[in-house]
Amino acid sequence: MDHDSHMCVETEVSDPVSAESWQELLAVLETGDSFGLAVTANGGRIAWVAISKNASGTAGAVPGHTHQL
């Protein structure tokens, strides 16, 4: 999703998921400015990462970012 100040990328997380896959996913998510895991109404899981478009920004929460499924 393209927002004014940042981009948000989502992916479904399979169930079950191996420890190795969790480690790989976290390594990718940690490269963003903020990230999280949401549980959908039907019990699915969505991992998301927000990346600031401001090149001079520092790591941390993306201002105004709220994640909705």
Legacy VTK file of the C-alpha trace (Angstrom):
# vtk DataFile Version 3.0
C-alpha trace
ASCII
DATASET POLYDATA
POINTS 69 float
0.000 0.000 0.000
1.270 3.412 -0.936
0.708 6.171 1.636
1.868 9.806 1.502
4.759 9.345 3.953
5.466 5.615 3.730
4.915 2.308 1.962
3.388 -0.696 3.700
4.036 -4.249 2.523
1.996 -7.205 3.788
2.334 -10.971 3.510
0.311 -13.892 4.779
2.105 -16.068 7.328
1.432 -19.779 6.916
0.413 -22.026 9.780
2.430 -23.870 10.851
5.629 -21.973 10.206
9.120 -23.286 10.901
11.540 -21.574 13.279
13.862 -20.948 10.316
11.079 -19.229 8.366
10.209 -17.031 11.391
13.858 -15.979 11.665
14.019 -15.119 7.962
10.759 -13.148 8.151
11.927 -11.184 11.202
15.233 -10.372 9.508
13.314 -8.819 6.601
10.798 -6.997 8.828
13.550 -5.467 10.949
14.851 -3.593 7.892
11.712 -1.409 7.919
10.823 1.535 10.141
8.024 -0.327 11.911
6.488 -3.768 11.605
3.944 -6.048 13.184
1.805 -9.145 13.010
-1.974 -8.979 12.762
-4.455 -11.790 13.271
-7.434 -11.702 10.918
-11.041 -12.412 11.884
-10.753 -15.935 10.437
-7.555 -16.707 12.380
-5.085 -16.009 9.591
-1.892 -14.067 10.213
-0.592 -11.091 8.246
2.938 -9.734 8.773
3.435 -6.115 7.734
6.310 -3.666 7.440
6.173 0.121 6.943
9.033 1.929 5.223
9.339 5.716 5.360
9.639 7.589 2.058
11.674 10.290 3.813
15.312 9.444 3.059
16.526 11.554 5.996
14.220 9.760 8.458
15.516 7.633 11.267
14.385 4.167 12.235
11.323 4.050 14.435
7.592 4.243 14.122
6.244 5.701 10.898
4.223 8.797 11.895
0.517 8.363 11.368
0.759 4.689 10.421
-2.158 2.585 11.520
-2.624 -0.892 10.174
-6.105 -2.111 9.347
-7.140 -5.394 7.807
LINES 1 70
69 0 1 2 3 4 5 6 7 8 9 10 11 12 13 14 15 16 17 18 19 20 21 22 23 24 25 26 27 28 29 30 31 32 33 34 35 36 37 38 39 40 41 42 43 44 45 46 47 48 49 50 51 52 53 54 55 56 57 58 59 60 61 62 63 64 65 66 67 68
